[in-house]
Amino acid sequence: MEESESTLEDLSEENQVSSDPSIRNIWRISFPLMISTLAFLLMIFVDRMFLSHYSLEALNASVNAGTWAWAFMCGVGMLTAMSEVFVSQYNGAKKYHLIGKPVWQMVWIAFLSYLFFIPLSIWGGDILYYGSPYEHLEKTYFQILSLFAPCYALNTALSGFFVGRGKTRILIWLAIGANILNIGLDWMLIFGVEGLIAPMGVKGAAIATSMGYIFEVLVLWYIFLKRENRDKYQTHLYHLDRKEFTKCFRIGFPQAIFTTLEIVGFAIFYRMMTTLGEMHITISGVCQSILILLSFFFDGLSKGVAAVAGNFIGARKFDKIKQVLRSGVLLQLAFSTAVLLFFLFDLKFIFTSLFPSITEGRSPEEFARLYKSLTLCLYATYFYITFEGIRWVLSGILTAAGDTYFLLLAGTLSVWLFLLVPIYFIVVKPGLSVEIAWSLTAIYSGLSCIVYWIRLQKGAWQEKDLLN
């Protein structure tokens, strides 16, 4: 009798994610994912804070090199993260014995990605940064991040096992542990330890971040292969399954390509800012750093929305999706309001405490001009964050439904038509201000949001069936 009650209680917990589209449940699922995403993003942000204290050249190099590295890392990571979609739908359909299978297919993709990342690490930097004013620093940073990139893909593959079932609390503790490790290694490796470790600058920052990924992968791997998970979810069945592999790859590949192309678009954006001068790339680097840090919210929210929506879609309860959308949008608007209040409170904190090297050696007049420009750009960043958050909520639902080919097409065209082409002709060609460039990024995000909303309203995504 006790065993029966335990089983019923366990099944109730398993299906809690699929039975409640409320703000509270979306928050319950999303919050640990936000913290997990924050772990990844905070490592990047902390790297830049330390590098800002190290030198302005190191900071600017990390902006350009980091963006290109993340384009490839996040592309493969987005592909392997598709384990979440299939886990959530199998969970919603109560096919628990199949849950381990899609995770393993994505793990194999992560391992196979070494065939791409090792050559990229060796030769990619020479191609991407030839002739750049920060060429040597950029190549070093890019090389190390690329070499360890498959660890990030393994992280997202294994995380899908927990996310898709709504079991996300473990990710909070992993986030805390990874960041403690990263901060300690950043301090030691960037600046060095007298008599023990020579200062490494950008090289040290890249190594510290990579060690954080490895730490998370080892812990997730251990839990994934625990006996109770092997018994219930068959997590020990590591064999490559051609049918399952093809399904996962077919759904994930368009999203991976889009993610890569979108970040490449922003890499091109930052390269254009570099050609316009130090002021443009420095301000853009600060805005990007703030954006990277704050994007933890809508990235985690999108994954949480996808997990809940995926369970409903797997159970064919399409009427619940509007409630999921409403809850996600309200959470994003609440976060955007908090960001605005922070910006209104004290923007000088960003200058004086987070990025002190950008103000060193400047006259009061230069500082006033820099401060005014950065303030306007950060307010444009606020609008970008608001629209982008809503777009990611919409994307989470469409991803859960497997509508990833639309995301590839619409997302890629949006980057070029709404962002890069306008910025090139409106800002770069006539040499206009960085404020106009960042205003155009906010407009790009708003237009993209409208495109995604129209797609969701038309309902074509309901016709897809990923489980058969």
Secondary structure, DSSP 4 states (H G I P E B T S, - for coil): -HHHHHHHHHHHHHTGGGS--SHHHHHHHHHHHHHHHHHHHHHHHHHHHHHHHH-HHHHHHHHHHHHHHHHHHHHHHHHHTTHHHHHHHHHHTT-GGGTHHHHHHHHHHHHHTHHHHHHIIIIIHHHHSTT-TTHHHHHHHHHHHHHTHHHHHHHHHHHHHHHTTT--HHHHHHHHHHHHHHHHHHHHHHH-BTTTB---THHHHHHHHHHHHHHHHHHHHHHHTSHHHHHHH-TT-----HHHHHHHHHHHHHHHHHHHHHHHHHHHHHHHHHHH-HHHHHHHHHHHHHHHHHHHHHHHHHHHHHHHHHHHHHTT-GGGHHHHHHHHHHHHHHHHHHHHHHHHH-SHHIIIII-GGGTTT--HHHHHHHHHHHHHHHHHHHHHHHHHHHHHHHHHHHHHTT-HHHHHHHHHHHIIIIIIHHHIIIIITTT--HHHHHHHHHHHHHHHHHHHHHHHHHTGGGG--S--
